[in-house]
Amino acid sequence: MQAVELIRKKRDGGVLSTEEIDWFIAGYTRGEIPDYQVASWLMAVCWRGMDARETRDLTLAMVHSGAQLRINEVVAPVIDKHSTGGVGDKVTLAVAPLAAACGISVGKMSGRGLGHTGGTIDKLESIQGFRSELTSDEFVRVLESEGLVLAGQSAELAPADGKMYALRNVTGTVESIPLIAASIMSKKLAIGCSHLLLDVKFGGGAFMKTVERARELAQTMVDIGRLAGMHTVAALTSMEQPLGRAVGNALEMAEAIAILRGEGPEDVSELCYHEVAELLLMTGVVSTQEVAQERVREAVRNGAGVAKLAAVIAAQGGDPRQIEEPELLPRAPYRAILNAPRDGYISAIDAEAIGLASMHLGAGRFKKGDPIDHSTGLVLQAKVGDHLRSGEPLVEVHARDHAEAEALFAALLACYQWSDDSVTTGPLIHEIIHP
């Protein structure tokens, strides 16, 4: 076989065989197929798509490109929670330790930021000394000792996806349902959790702009999970505006800690608590929604969620004091307040543009290998439905200097729409898809 033949075949709308997909992914993993050919193939997939069989084969080829942990044979039940990403989405940072504090083992392998959305690992690496790159043995050891592990993509597990994930981010090939589904599910299957809760975002700040596309992606992943024997449930959740108030790595880390303490913004807090309750029900730890919700509330009240996060941070080489005292997290040297330009209700916020603005501050990557400034970002002082008077705080900008902050003001103002009449927002959770 030749890589260019498979590029042409997919470009022209052909269907790739199992053997062709296996050969292509194995060749890329071994370094025999260069990035530029894989980038071309990814664009062809974005354009032409893949059918259900091709998507399943791509997922399994990525799984088989490296080791498989099968941690459900070591700790059972063991769950994972994954979000498809959005602006201000720090849900995993709160859900994983809170679920572990409620008695469920959580084996989490996360990625870095894609496009305008932040990555869980980038946020965790705001913490001094935190090590996300774990060997398979270290992954299992931390999971067994803490009941929770928060790892990045390793060279051992689904290495083909690790290489392809970084390439997609800088080649305009992120927004493809087969590629997203295969990327997410290959990591989950390589780890071998028994249960998986997917948070599939839709709206302006998500990769899936419509609920119909989000439903298609969610159903694709639920089907892959079912065929692989992993109990998979998907929640469709709204990303029409940034989630919570913080956008940026250390800022979102601090907000996740606030959620664990019961002090976070109402929207993202309620979503986190709901997802932990869903995991308790999925795994049979509790039998009713009421009991699940009370279990979550108690873990927030008694500080068990924060304690669990601090413990796993320490186990992975990080400084737990930055969890106990989030004011010790990286802080940008310059802060500026952008004020409301008029009286009125905020009727809409362009979440994707907010995400791009945070990238310009250094909180994200425009090309492969770009460094991240963990201290920079934005803190929204008001959300959709809030009423402000002209001159009241709208956004707090955390930047490296005065010029960098001021340069963003016009772009940030363009992110907001205003109304003279009151505005209501819809529910964050739109639908739950069960296997």
KANOR-V920370 format. One record per residue. N is the residue number from 0. RES is the residue in one letter. PSI is psi in whole degrees, 0 to 359 (999 if undefined). NEAR is the number of other ideal C-beta (glycine too) atoms within 10 Angstrom. D_CENTER is the distance of its C-alpha to the mean C-alpha in Angstrom with 1 decimal. Layout:
# KANOR-V920370
N&RES&PSI&NEAR&D_CENTER  N&RES&PSI&NEAR&D_CENTER
This chain:
# KANOR-V920370
0&M&157&10&35.7  1&Q&138&10&34.7  2&A&320&18&31.2  3&V&329&12&32.7  4&E&319&12&34.1  5&L&328&23&30.8  6&I&311&20&29.4  7&R&318&14&32.4  8&K&314&17&32.3  9&K&323&25&28.8  10&R&322&15&29.6  11&D&10&9&32.6  12&G&13&10&30.8  13&G&165&14&31.8  14&V&125&12&30.2  15&L&140&21&29.4  16&S&165&14&30.9  17&T&316&14&29.3  18&E&320&10&31.4  19&E&316&19&30.4  20&I&315&23&26.6  21&D&316&17&27.3  22&W&316&19&29.5  23&F&313&24&27.2  24&I&320&26&24.2  25&A&319&15&26.6  26&G&320&17&28.3  27&Y&318&24&25.1  28&T&321&21&24.1  29&R&355&11&27.7  30&G&14&9&27.7  31&E&340&10&30.4  32&I&123&20&28.5  33&P&162&10&27.5  34&D&320&17&24.4  35&Y&328&10&26.4  36&Q&323&17&27.3  37&V&321&23&23.9  38&A&319&18&22.6  39&S&318&19&25.5  40&W&319&24&24.7  41&L&318&22&21.0  42&M&323&18&22.5  43&A&321&20&25.0  44&V&318&23&22.4  45&C&320&19&20.6  46&W&314&12&24.1  47&R&341&16&25.7  48&G&182&15&22.9  49&M&148&22&23.4  50&D&178&11&25.0  51&A&321&13&23.8  52&R&317&13&25.8  53&E&317&20&24.6  54&T&318&24&20.9  55&R&316&22&21.7  56&D&320&21&23.8  57&L&316&28&21.1  58&T&310&28&18.7  59&L&325&21&21.6  60&A&321&24&22.8  61&M&319&29&19.5  62&V&313&25&19.8  63&H&357&18&23.4  64&S&350&23&22.9  65&G&199&19&22.5  66&A&163&16&23.1  67&Q&130&15&22.0  68&L&321&23&21.6  69&R&51&13&22.5  70&I&343&22&21.6  71&N&347&19&22.6  72&E&348&10&26.1  73&V&314&14&25.9  74&V&128&16&24.1  75&A&138&12&24.2  76&P&156&16&22.5  77&V&131&23&19.2  78&I&163&25&15.9  79&D&151&27&12.2  80&K&132&24&9.5  81&H&137&24&6.4  82&S&143&26&4.4  83&T&356&26&5.3  84&G&147&27&4.0  85&G&179&30&6.9  86&V&123&29&9.3  87&G&18&31&9.5  88&D&93&30&6.5  89&K&23&29&7.4  90&V&315&26&7.9  91&T&325&23&7.0  92&L&335&24&9.4  93&A&320&29&12.0  94&V&315&30&11.8  95&A&307&31&12.2  96&P&328&32&15.2  97&L&319&30&16.6  98&A&318&32&16.7  99&A&322&27&18.3  100&A&335&27&20.7  101&C&3&23&21.7  102&G&11&14&22.8  103&I&132&21&20.2  104&S&135&23&19.3  105&V&116&29&15.6  106&G&105&27&14.9  107&K&121&27&11.3  108&M&118&25&10.6  109&S&170&23&7.4  110&G&179&21&7.3  111&R&178&21&8.2  112&G&143&23&7.8  113&L&121&22&8.9  114&G&228&20&11.6  115&H&359&23&11.5  116&T&144&26&7.8  117&G&157&30&7.0  118&G&143&22&5.6  119&T&319&29&5.7  120&I&320&21&9.0  121&D&321&24&10.3  122&K&317&29&10.2  123&L&327&26&11.9  124&E&2&21&14.3  125&S&337&22&15.6  126&I&127&26&17.6  127&Q&128&15&20.9  128&G&350&13&21.5  129&F&133&18&18.2  130&R&114&16&18.1  131&S&340&20&15.0  132&E&104&12&17.2  133&L&145&22&19.0  134&T&168&14&21.7  135&S&319&18&21.7  136&D&319&10&24.4  137&E&320&16&22.6  138&F&310&21&19.5  139&V&320&18&22.0  140&R&316&14&24.1  141&V&319&20&21.4  142&L&316&26&20.3  143&E&323&13&24.0  144&S&325&12&24.9  145&E&346&20&22.1  146&G&10&21&20.7  147&L&137&24&17.2  148&V&138&27&15.7  149&L&91&28&12.6  150&A&159&24&13.0  151&G&175&20&11.9  152&Q&126&23&13.0  153&S&163&23&16.7  154&A&344&12&19.7  155&E&324&17&21.0  156&L&123&27&18.3  157&A&53&32&17.6  158&P&331&19&18.7  159&A&320&25&19.2  160&D&322&29&15.6  161&G&316&24&15.0  162&K&316&20&17.7  163&M&326&28&16.7  164&Y&312&22&13.0  165&A&324&18&14.5  166&L&319&17&17.2  167&R&323&25&15.4  168&N&332&23&13.7  169&V&11&18&17.2  170&T&14&19&19.3  171&G&31&12&18.1  172&T&32&21&17.0  173&V&314&20&13.4  174&E&67&16&14.3  175&S&123&21&16.0  176&I&313&22&15.6  177&P&319&21&17.3  178&L&319&22&15.4  179&I&313&22&11.9  180&A&314&27&13.4  181&A&321&32&15.2  182&S&309&25&12.4  183&I&309&27&10.2  184&M&333&32&13.5  185&S&320&28&15.3  186&K&319&25&13.2  187&K&317&24&13.6  188&L&327&25&17.3  189&A&323&26&18.0  190&I&318&28&17.1  191&G&37&21&19.1  192&C&159&28&17.7  193&S&331&20&19.9  194&H&144&22&17.5  195&L&127&25&14.0  196&L&122&23&12.4  197&L&132&24&10.1  198&D&100&25&8.7  199&V&113&32&9.6  200&K&148&27&9.7  201&F&154&26&13.0  202&G&185&20&15.0  203&G&329&20&15.6  204&G&3&28&12.3  205&A&168&27&10.4  206&F&326&24&11.3  207&M&110&24&13.4  208&K&337&16&16.0  209&T&156&11&18.0  210&V&330&16&17.8  211&E&316&10&19.9  212&R&321&16&17.6  213&A&319&27&14.6  214&R&320&18&17.2  215&E&316&15&18.3  216&L&314&25&14.9  217&A&314&27&14.5  218&Q&322&16&18.1  219&T&315&24&17.9  220&M&322&27&15.3  221&V&320&23&17.3  222&D&318&18&20.4  223&I&316&23&19.3  224&G&317&23&18.5  225&R&314&13&21.9  226&L&331&15&23.8  227&A&359&17&22.4  228&G&20&11&23.3  229&M&124&21&20.0  230&H&108&18&19.9  231&T&128&27&16.9  232&V&143&19&16.2  233&A&135&26&14.0  234&A&130&22&13.7  235&L&120&21&13.8  236&T&149&27&12.7  237&S&139&24&13.8  238&M&47&30&12.3  239&E&341&21&15.8  240&Q&163&24&15.6  241&P&147&28&13.2  242&L&125&29&11.9  243&G&207&28&14.1  244&R&332&22&16.2  245&A&137&29&14.6  246&V&112&34&12.9  247&G&154&33&12.9  248&N&296&32&12.1  249&A&326&27&15.1  250&L&319&32&15.4  251&E&326&30&12.1  252&M&316&27&13.0  253&A&321&24&16.3  254&E&325&28&15.1  255&A&320&32&13.2  256&I&320&25&16.5  257&A&321&21&18.4  258&I&317&26&16.6  259&L&334&28&17.7  260&R&359&16&21.1  261&G&19&15&21.3  262&E&11&11&21.5  263&G&172&24&18.3  264&P&147&17&18.3  265&E&318&9&19.3  266&D&306&20&16.8  267&V&328&25&13.6  268&S&312&21&15.9  269&E&322&15&17.3  270&L&315&25&14.0  271&C&313&30&13.1  272&Y&323&22&16.7  273&H&319&20&16.9  274&E&323&25&14.1  275&V&318&29&15.9  276&A&320&24&19.1  277&E&319&21&18.0  278&L&322&27&17.2  279&L&322&24&20.6  280&L&318&16&22.3  281&M&319&20&20.7  282&T&356&21&22.0  283&G&13&9&25.3  284&V&323&17&25.2  285&V&166&18&26.5  286&S&347&10&28.3  287&T&156&11&27.8  288&Q&322&13&25.2  289&E&315&10&27.5  290&V&320&14&27.6  291&A&314&22&23.9  292&Q&322&16&23.4  293&E&323&13&26.2  294&R&319&18&24.7  295&V&314&25&21.5  296&R&321&13&23.7  297&E&321&12&25.8  298&A&332&25&23.1  299&V&314&23&22.2  300&R&316&11&25.9  301&N&2&11&26.9  302&G&11&15&24.2  303&A&326&18&23.2  304&G&314&29&19.4  305&V&318&26&19.9  306&A&321&16&22.3  307&K&319&24&20.1  308&L&316&29&17.3  309&A&322&21&20.3  310&A&317&20&21.7  311&V&328&26&18.9  312&I&315&25&18.4  313&A&319&16&22.2  314&A&335&19&22.1  315&Q&24&22&19.8  316&G&0&13&22.1  317&G&171&23&20.6  318&D&106&17&22.7  319&P&342&18&22.4  320&R&331&14&24.4  321&Q&344&23&21.5  322&I&315&26&19.9  323&E&329&15&23.4  324&E&81&11&24.1  325&P&346&20&21.0  326&E&348&7&23.6  327&L&353&15&23.8  328&L&159&20&20.4  329&P&138&19&20.9  330&R&132&14&22.5  331&A&145&24&23.2  332&P&342&11&26.9  333&Y&137&15&27.3  334&R&142&12&26.3  335&A&147&16&27.6  336&I&127&13&27.7  337&L&125&20&27.6  338&N&158&15&29.8  339&A&136&22&30.0  340&P&352&13&32.4  341&R&167&11&34.1  342&D&150&13&34.6  343&G&178&19&32.6  344&Y&140&18&29.6  345&I&120&21&26.3  346&S&339&15&25.9  347&A&150&15&22.7  348&I&127&21&20.1  349&D&97&21&18.7  350&A&320&27&15.0  351&E&319&21&14.6  352&A&325&18&17.7  353&I&316&26&16.4  354&G&318&29&13.4  355&L&324&18&16.0  356&A&319&25&18.3  357&S&327&29&16.1  358&M&321&23&15.9  359&H&336&15&19.7  360&L&351&23&19.9  361&G&3&22&18.4  362&A&356&28&14.8  363&G&180&29&13.5  364&R&134&20&15.1  365&F&337&11&17.6  366&K&160&8&18.8  367&K&129&12&18.1  368&G&356&7&18.8  369&D&140&14&18.8  370&P&156&7&18.7  371&I&136&22&16.4  372&D&106&19&18.2  373&H&343&25&16.3  374&S&340&21&18.8  375&T&164&29&18.5  376&G&200&28&16.9  377&L&147&28&17.9  378&V&113&21&18.7  379&L&128&25&19.6  380&Q&349&17&23.0  381&A&153&18&23.2  382&K&177&17&21.2  383&V&133&21&22.4  384&G&343&14&25.6  385&D&147&15&26.6  386&H&131&14&30.1  387&L&153&20&30.9  388&R&153&10&34.2  389&S&130&10&34.7  390&G&350&11&34.0  391&E&154&14&31.7  392&P&134&14&28.4  393&L&309&21&25.6  394&V&137&25&23.1  395&E&122&18&23.2  396&V&125&25&22.6  397&H&108&27&21.8  398&A&173&24&23.3  399&R&336&15&25.3  400&D&173&11&28.4  401&H&314&11&30.3  402&A&320&9&30.5  403&E&319&17&26.7  404&A&311&22&26.1  405&E&326&14&29.0  406&A&340&14&28.1  407&L&349&20&25.0  408&F&314&16&26.9  409&A&317&9&28.1  410&A&322&14&24.8  411&L&317&19&23.2  412&L&326&14&26.2  413&A&347&11&25.7  414&C&346&22&22.3  415&Y&140&24&24.2  416&Q&149&14&26.5  417&W&155&15&29.2  418&S&148&14&31.5  419&D&344&9&34.8  420&D&156&7&34.1  421&S&151&9&31.8  422&V&138&16&28.4  423&T&153&7&26.5  424&T&150&12&22.8  425&G&176&9&21.8  426&P&150&10&19.9  427&L&319&18&16.1  428&I&116&16&16.3  429&H&321&16&18.1  430&E&150&14&18.7  431&I&129&14&18.1  432&I&120&18&18.8  433&H&157&10&20.5  434&P&999&13&21.9
